[in-house]
Amino acid sequence: MKFVINRDVFSDAVSFAVKLLPQRPTMPILSGVRIEATADGVVFSSFDFESSARTTVQAAVDAEGVVLVSGKMMSDIASKLPQREVRIEDDGQKVSIRCGNSNFSLAKMPLEEYPTVPTVEGRTGVVEGKAFAEAISQVAISASREDVTPVITGVQLEAADNVLTLIATDRYRVSVRSIPWDAGDQTEALTSLVPARTLTEVGRTFGGAERIEITMSEPGERQQIAFSTADRTVTSLLIKGNYPPVRRLFPEQVEHHAVVNTAELVDATRRVQLVLDAEAAIRYTFSEGQAQLEAIGSEQAQASEIIDAVLEGGEIVLSIKPQLLIDGIQATHSEFVRVAFTHSENTNKPGPMLIRGQTSRDDAEATDFKYLLQPNLLLR
């Protein structure tokens, strides 16, 4: 194997291939990056049995071939190379990397022990890259980070008709966002439960793509999903299990709500929480024309602040963990946020808080993103 490649193209390809590699692989061989030089270009790929990344780039290939080298080492080298063309060659014993006056020699890993990078076959739909990346960033924050209940560590994708809906929950909040979905003549509903970490990387990597093809495999023993652009593909093994029907927690309509400037509410919350312990809550009082924030941290420190608000309905008082509120209102990606107050079975206790974005203080039309904070329990 022997080829010459542009330095930035090489660095980007290696960076993409190693993003999903585990920090502590179960087998040393899974820390490798597979490099295959062909007449059509050079393919960089990685696979750890759960997720894979594959990209094809252009290079001047003098000799075709395949090698497997340490992904982390290759990535560290690629990111530090000078702005010169890169020459990569397999001399039979080592893989040499030459760039300007820099020379590196890497040991080859046993290619025969490396698993085959999977291809996913199934039903395919297309989404717009920017919208999909934004939806992931809005929803994935609500996925659980605790492995005790694996099913809620993922983001549920539900495709039906011309809509793809992303859903995530960690029991304390639920996020939902819908975007357009083009599946051609296929009308059957599809669902896939994707690990949140993998989906987040897909959003970061593919956000600039004009369109992303999503292929969901048919039901079977090993269900997978693939995200593809013109020259890059990420696959992921799906999480097994039945996702809780949390969409039923969202009320159809809530008349009782307040509208607040997003930046003002975030900034005030961050200032007031300075006196609190990590797990403590802030008391929010929404009344006509204002929202008052109060925090009592100790005998030595208290804080309060008042910001403008438009209220529909009577005064309401809520105690909320500040970071959970900040996550939700920032995820609306809008100048103003509508905080709606639902009812619970206990008439003396407020129900979950529904957060949506809107473009102006008086605009009644909310955005497509919904964030339900402190749902009473997960439906089963």
C-alpha positions as CSV (number, residue, x, y, z in Angstrom):
1,M,0.0,0.0,0.0
2,K,1.3,3.4,-0.9
3,F,-0.5,6.8,-1.5
4,V,-0.1,10.5,-1.2
5,I,-2.9,12.6,0.4
6,N,-3.7,16.2,1.3
7,R,-2.8,16.9,4.9
8,D,-6.2,18.3,5.9
9,V,-8.1,15.6,4.1
10,F,-6.0,13.0,5.9
11,S,-6.5,14.6,9.3
12,D,-10.3,15.0,8.9
13,A,-10.7,11.4,7.7
14,V,-8.7,10.0,10.7
15,S,-10.5,12.2,13.1
16,F,-13.9,11.0,11.8
17,A,-12.9,7.4,12.0
18,V,-11.7,7.5,15.6
19,K,-14.5,9.6,17.1
20,L,-16.7,6.6,18.1
21,L,-13.8,4.4,19.2
22,P,-14.2,3.4,22.9
23,Q,-11.9,4.9,25.5
24,R,-11.3,1.4,26.9
25,P,-11.9,-1.2,24.2
26,T,-12.9,-4.7,25.3
27,M,-10.2,-6.0,22.9
28,P,-7.0,-4.2,21.8
29,I,-7.7,-4.9,18.2
30,L,-10.8,-2.7,18.4
31,S,-8.7,0.4,19.0
32,G,-7.4,0.2,15.4
33,V,-8.3,2.2,12.3
34,R,-8.5,0.2,9.0
35,I,-6.9,2.0,6.0
36,E,-7.7,0.6,2.6
37,A,-6.2,2.1,-0.6
38,T,-8.0,1.4,-3.8
39,A,-8.2,2.7,-7.3
40,D,-11.3,4.8,-6.3
41,G,-9.7,6.4,-3.2
42,V,-8.7,5.6,0.4
43,V,-11.2,4.2,2.9
44,F,-10.7,4.9,6.6
45,S,-12.9,2.8,9.0
46,S,-13.3,1.7,12.6
47,F,-15.6,-0.8,14.3
48,D,-16.1,-1.9,17.9
49,F,-19.0,-4.4,17.4
50,E,-21.5,-1.7,18.5
51,S,-20.8,1.3,16.2
52,S,-18.7,1.9,13.1
53,A,-17.5,4.8,11.1
54,R,-16.4,4.8,7.4
55,T,-15.2,7.5,5.1
56,T,-13.8,7.5,1.6
57,V,-11.4,10.3,0.5
58,Q,-9.5,11.1,-2.6
59,A,-5.7,10.4,-2.8
60,A,-3.0,9.6,-5.3
61,V,-2.8,5.8,-4.9
62,D,0.5,4.2,-6.2
63,A,-0.1,0.8,-4.7
64,E,-3.3,-0.7,-3.4
65,G,-3.5,-2.5,0.0
66,V,-5.0,-2.7,3.5
67,V,-3.4,-2.0,6.9
68,L,-4.6,-1.7,10.5
69,V,-2.9,0.7,12.9
70,S,-3.6,2.3,16.3
71,G,-6.4,4.8,15.9
72,K,-5.4,7.1,18.7
73,M,-1.7,7.2,17.6
74,M,-2.7,7.9,14.0
75,S,-5.1,10.6,15.1
76,D,-2.5,12.3,17.3
77,I,0.0,12.3,14.5
78,A,-2.5,13.5,11.8
79,S,-3.6,16.5,13.9
80,K,0.0,17.7,14.4
81,L,1.4,17.3,10.9
82,P,2.7,20.4,9.0
83,Q,0.9,21.8,6.0
84,R,2.5,19.6,3.5
85,E,1.3,16.6,1.5
86,V,1.3,13.3,3.4
87,R,2.9,10.1,2.1
88,I,1.8,6.9,3.6
89,E,3.4,3.5,2.8
90,D,3.3,-0.1,4.0
91,D,6.8,-1.5,3.8
92,G,5.7,-4.9,5.0
93,Q,6.8,-4.5,8.6
94,K,5.7,-1.0,9.5
95,V,3.5,1.8,8.2
96,S,5.5,4.9,7.5
97,I,4.0,8.5,7.5
98,R,6.1,11.3,5.9
99,C,5.0,14.9,5.8
100,G,7.6,17.6,5.1
101,N,10.5,16.9,7.4
102,S,8.4,14.8,9.8
103,N,8.7,11.0,9.7
104,F,6.8,8.4,11.7
105,S,6.7,4.7,11.7
106,L,3.8,2.8,13.2
107,A,3.5,-0.9,14.0
108,K,0.8,-2.8,12.1
109,M,-2.0,-4.5,14.0
110,P,-3.1,-8.1,12.9
111,L,-5.6,-7.4,10.2
112,E,-6.9,-11.0,10.1
113,E,-8.3,-10.6,13.7
114,Y,-10.2,-7.4,12.9
115,P,-14.0,-7.8,12.5
116,T,-15.8,-6.9,9.2
117,V,-17.2,-3.4,9.2
118,P,-21.0,-3.9,8.8
119,T,-23.3,-2.7,6.1
120,V,-27.0,-2.0,7.0
121,E,-29.8,-3.1,4.8
122,G,-33.4,-2.0,5.4
123,R,-35.7,0.9,4.8
124,T,-34.3,4.3,4.1
125,G,-35.5,7.8,4.6
126,V,-33.8,11.2,4.1
127,V,-33.6,14.2,6.4
128,E,-32.1,17.7,6.0
129,G,-28.7,17.7,7.8
130,K,-29.0,21.0,9.7
131,A,-32.5,20.2,11.0
132,F,-31.5,16.7,12.1
133,A,-28.4,18.0,13.9
134,E,-30.4,20.7,15.7
135,A,-33.0,18.2,16.7
136,I,-30.3,15.9,18.1
137,S,-28.8,18.7,20.1
138,Q,-32.2,19.6,21.6
139,V,-33.3,16.1,22.5
140,A,-30.2,14.2,23.5
141,I,-29.7,16.3,26.6
142,S,-32.6,14.4,28.2
143,A,-31.2,10.9,27.7
144,S,-30.2,9.2,30.9
145,R,-26.5,8.9,31.6
146,E,-27.0,6.0,34.0
147,D,-26.7,2.4,32.7
148,V,-29.0,1.0,35.3
149,T,-31.9,1.3,32.8
150,P,-30.3,1.0,29.4
151,V,-33.5,1.7,27.4
152,I,-33.5,5.3,28.5
153,T,-29.9,5.9,27.7
154,G,-30.9,6.2,24.0
155,V,-32.9,8.5,21.8
156,Q,-36.0,7.0,20.2
157,L,-36.4,7.7,16.5
158,E,-40.0,7.3,15.3
159,A,-40.6,7.7,11.5
160,A,-44.2,7.9,10.3
161,D,-45.8,9.5,7.2
162,N,-43.5,12.5,6.5
163,V,-42.3,13.1,10.0
164,L,-39.3,11.9,12.0
165,T,-39.7,12.4,15.8
166,L,-36.8,12.2,18.3
167,I,-37.6,11.4,21.9
168,A,-35.5,11.2,25.0
169,T,-36.0,11.0,28.8
170,D,-34.1,10.4,32.0
171,R,-37.2,10.2,34.2
172,Y,-36.8,13.8,35.3
173,R,-37.6,15.4,31.9
174,V,-38.7,14.4,28.4
175,S,-37.6,16.1,25.2
176,V,-39.4,15.7,21.9
177,R,-38.7,17.3,18.4
178,S,-40.1,16.5,15.0
179,I,-38.6,17.2,11.6
180,P,-39.6,16.4,8.0
181,W,-38.8,12.9,6.8
182,D,-38.8,11.7,3.2
183,A,-39.2,8.0,2.8
184,G,-40.5,8.0,-0.7
185,D,-43.4,5.6,-1.2
186,Q,-42.7,3.8,2.1
187,T,-45.5,4.5,4.5
188,E,-45.0,1.9,7.3
189,A,-44.0,3.4,10.6
190,L,-40.4,2.7,11.8
191,T,-38.8,3.0,15.2
192,S,-35.1,2.8,16.3
193,L,-33.6,3.2,19.7
194,V,-30.1,4.7,19.2
195,P,-27.5,5.2,21.9
196,A,-27.4,8.9,22.7
197,R,-23.6,9.2,22.5
198,T,-23.5,7.8,19.0
199,L,-26.4,10.0,17.8
200,T,-24.8,13.1,19.3
201,E,-21.6,12.4,17.3
202,V,-23.7,11.9,14.2
203,G,-25.2,15.4,14.8
204,R,-21.9,17.0,15.3
205,T,-20.3,15.4,12.3
206,F,-23.1,15.5,9.7
207,G,-24.7,18.8,10.7
208,G,-23.2,20.6,7.7
209,A,-24.5,18.0,5.2
210,E,-27.3,19.0,2.9
211,R,-29.1,15.6,3.4
212,I,-28.6,12.5,5.5
213,E,-29.8,9.1,4.5
214,I,-31.0,7.0,7.5
215,T,-31.4,3.3,7.0
216,M,-33.2,1.3,9.6
217,S,-32.6,-2.5,9.5
218,E,-35.5,-4.9,9.4
219,P,-36.5,-6.6,12.8
220,G,-34.1,-9.4,13.7
221,E,-31.5,-10.6,16.1
222,R,-29.0,-7.8,15.4
223,Q,-30.9,-4.6,14.6
224,Q,-28.8,-1.7,13.4
225,I,-29.1,1.8,11.9
226,A,-26.9,3.7,9.4
227,F,-26.5,7.4,8.9
228,S,-24.9,8.3,5.5
229,T,-23.8,11.3,3.5
230,A,-22.0,11.3,0.1
231,D,-18.7,10.0,1.5
232,R,-19.3,9.1,5.2
233,T,-21.3,6.5,7.0
234,V,-21.9,5.8,10.7
235,T,-23.6,2.6,11.9
236,S,-24.9,1.7,15.3
237,L,-26.3,-1.3,17.0
238,L,-29.7,-0.4,18.4
239,I,-30.6,-0.7,22.1
240,K,-33.0,-3.6,22.8
241,G,-36.2,-3.0,24.8
242,N,-39.5,-1.2,24.7
243,Y,-39.2,2.5,25.1
244,P,-41.7,4.0,27.6
245,P,-44.7,5.8,25.9
246,V,-43.7,9.2,27.3
247,R,-45.3,11.2,24.5
248,R,-48.6,10.5,26.3
249,L,-47.3,12.6,29.2
250,F,-47.6,15.8,27.1
251,P,-50.9,17.7,27.4
252,E,-52.8,18.7,24.2
253,Q,-53.1,22.3,25.4
254,V,-52.2,24.3,28.4
255,E,-53.8,27.8,28.9
256,H,-51.9,28.6,32.1
257,H,-48.4,29.8,31.1
258,A,-45.8,32.6,31.3
259,V,-43.6,34.0,28.5
260,V,-40.1,35.1,29.5
261,N,-37.0,36.2,27.6
262,T,-34.8,33.2,27.3
263,A,-31.5,34.9,27.9
264,E,-32.9,36.8,30.9
265,L,-34.2,33.7,32.5
266,V,-31.0,31.8,32.0
267,D,-28.8,34.6,33.3
268,A,-30.9,35.2,36.3
269,T,-31.0,31.5,37.2
270,R,-27.3,31.2,37.0
271,R,-26.8,34.2,39.2
272,V,-29.3,33.1,41.9
273,Q,-28.0,29.5,41.9
274,L,-24.5,30.7,43.0
275,V,-25.5,30.4,46.7
276,L,-27.0,26.9,46.3
277,D,-25.6,23.5,46.9
278,A,-25.4,21.3,43.7
279,E,-28.7,19.5,44.2
280,A,-30.7,22.3,45.7
281,A,-33.7,24.0,43.9
282,I,-34.6,27.6,43.1
283,R,-38.1,28.8,44.0
284,Y,-39.8,30.5,41.0
285,T,-42.8,32.7,41.6
286,F,-44.7,33.6,38.4
287,S,-47.1,36.5,38.9
288,E,-48.5,39.3,36.8
289,G,-45.7,41.1,34.9
290,Q,-42.8,39.3,36.6
291,A,-41.0,36.1,37.6
292,Q,-39.2,36.2,40.9
293,L,-36.3,33.8,41.6
294,E,-35.3,33.0,45.2
295,A,-32.6,30.8,46.6
296,I,-31.6,30.2,50.3
297,G,-28.2,28.5,50.4
298,S,-27.3,28.9,54.0
299,E,-27.3,31.5,56.9
300,Q,-24.5,33.2,55.1
301,A,-25.9,33.4,51.6
302,Q,-29.2,34.0,50.0
303,A,-30.1,35.4,46.6
304,S,-33.2,36.7,44.7
305,E,-33.9,38.4,41.4
306,I,-37.0,39.6,39.5
307,I,-37.3,39.6,35.7
308,D,-40.1,40.6,33.3
309,A,-42.7,38.0,32.4
310,V,-46.1,37.9,30.7
311,L,-48.5,35.6,32.6
312,E,-51.7,34.0,31.4
313,G,-53.6,32.6,34.5
314,G,-53.1,32.9,38.2
315,E,-49.9,33.2,40.2
316,I,-48.0,30.0,40.6
317,V,-45.0,29.0,42.7
318,L,-42.6,26.2,41.7
319,S,-39.3,24.8,43.1
320,I,-37.0,23.6,40.2
321,K,-33.5,22.3,40.0
322,P,-31.8,25.1,38.0
323,Q,-29.7,23.0,35.6
324,L,-32.7,21.0,34.4
325,L,-34.5,24.3,33.7
326,I,-31.5,25.8,31.9
327,D,-31.1,22.7,29.7
328,G,-34.7,23.0,28.6
329,I,-35.0,26.7,27.9
330,Q,-31.6,26.8,26.1
331,A,-32.6,23.8,23.9
332,T,-35.6,25.8,22.5
333,H,-33.1,27.8,20.4
334,S,-35.5,30.8,20.5
335,E,-35.5,34.3,21.9
336,F,-38.5,33.8,24.1
337,V,-39.7,30.7,26.1
338,R,-43.2,29.7,27.0
339,V,-43.3,28.0,30.4
340,A,-46.7,26.3,30.7
341,F,-48.1,25.0,34.0
342,T,-50.0,21.7,33.9
343,H,-52.2,20.2,36.6
344,S,-51.7,17.0,38.6
345,E,-54.1,14.6,40.2
346,N,-53.4,16.5,43.5
347,T,-55.1,19.9,43.0
348,N,-52.8,21.4,45.5
349,K,-49.6,20.4,43.6
350,P,-48.6,21.6,40.2
351,G,-48.0,19.1,37.5
352,P,-45.1,18.9,35.1
353,M,-43.8,22.1,33.5
354,L,-44.1,22.2,29.7
355,I,-41.4,24.4,28.0
356,R,-41.5,25.5,24.4
357,G,-39.9,28.3,22.4
358,Q,-41.6,31.2,20.6
359,T,-40.2,33.9,18.4
360,S,-41.7,36.9,20.2
361,R,-43.1,37.7,23.6
362,D,-46.7,37.9,22.2
363,D,-46.4,35.2,19.6
364,A,-48.8,32.4,20.3
365,E,-47.2,30.0,17.8
366,A,-44.7,27.7,19.6
367,T,-41.7,25.9,18.0
368,D,-41.6,22.2,17.2
369,F,-39.5,21.4,20.3
370,K,-41.2,20.4,23.5
371,Y,-39.5,19.8,26.9
372,L,-41.5,18.4,29.8
373,L,-39.8,18.9,33.2
374,Q,-40.3,16.7,36.2
375,P,-42.9,14.3,34.8
376,N,-44.5,12.4,37.7
377,L,-43.4,9.0,36.5
378,L,-42.6,7.1,33.3
379,L,-45.7,5.4,31.8
380,R,-45.4,1.7,31.3
